[in-house]
Amino acid sequence: MLKLNNQDYEVCLLDTCIISDFLENPIVFQNFLAIQIKRNFVIAISISTILELKILTERYEWFKNEFTKLPTFLIKPANLLLTDEVNSYPNFNKEKFLFYFLFNNRHLLDHLDNAKGFQDAVKYIESEKENTLHSILNLKQNFPPNSNGKYSNSNIIEFIERVIIQQLVSFNPKWAKRNIEIKTFDFSKFQSLHSQLLITFWKFYLLIDRRPKKSDVFDISIVSALPYVDIFITEKNLKNDIDQIGKKGLLFSELQAITINQIDEIIK
């Protein structure tokens, strides 16, 4: 939920594949626009999506033409969301996720490489590509399932808490040294990490034969924002992962995750 001019708006995050689908299916895009007006939500796009779109000039130009006419903003990348969560601890501010407004701001997208903070975000995402893939594989080797070949909820929570500590120590060693006391430390305040780790777990731990691809890094980066939004339109597999996580009560219980074929459900 986002408060603008004393009014609350739901936030709808679009996965990169959905932007491409809109371009290829104008009728679906027009349907989405009509629903956006009815439900009056704002649209969120991740930095990772921008990086993927910029590789394909035609799609990026279409995106710039269409989405600067809409109530659209860029959501903060994973490193800035985590920075806010660290700085806000022991509180959690769900409204601190806005990076740049794109509405009526085509100029910003035309010169995005020069925008304050954008290059730092890009460097972080690029530098994390290989590190993230390497970490995924190492964690899988170091965290085997129970003797029955399955993971319980307590196993998943143990995995998340163990990795959150590792990530925070790496991210901000001095802060971690001051604040991390296992008995009192509140892991729930780091929801961007929770989201990334849960999706990582579902992709690479529960699916034994699943091997990571470089595109998975963008997916993991995008889902860091899920605790901050109300609606997420994505592809079928990721939507199913989110639904399963929500049913287990681990996260995403209030998130409406849908595919492009379910867009009409947004108005329900």
Secondary structure, DSSP 8 states (H G I E B T S, - for coil): -EEETTEEE-EEEE-HHHHHHHHH-HHHHHHHHHHHHHHT-EEEEEHHHHHHHHHSHHHHHHHHHHHTTSSEEEE--HHHHHHHHHHHTTS--TTTTEEEE-TT-HHHHHTGGGSTTHHHHHHHHHHHHHHHHHHHHHHHHHS---TTS---HHHHHHHHHHHHHHHHHHH-HHHHHHH--TTT--GGG-HHHHHHHHHHHHHHTSSTT----HHHHHHHHHGGGGGG-SEEE--HHHHHHHHHHHHTTSS-TT-EEE-GGGGGGGG-
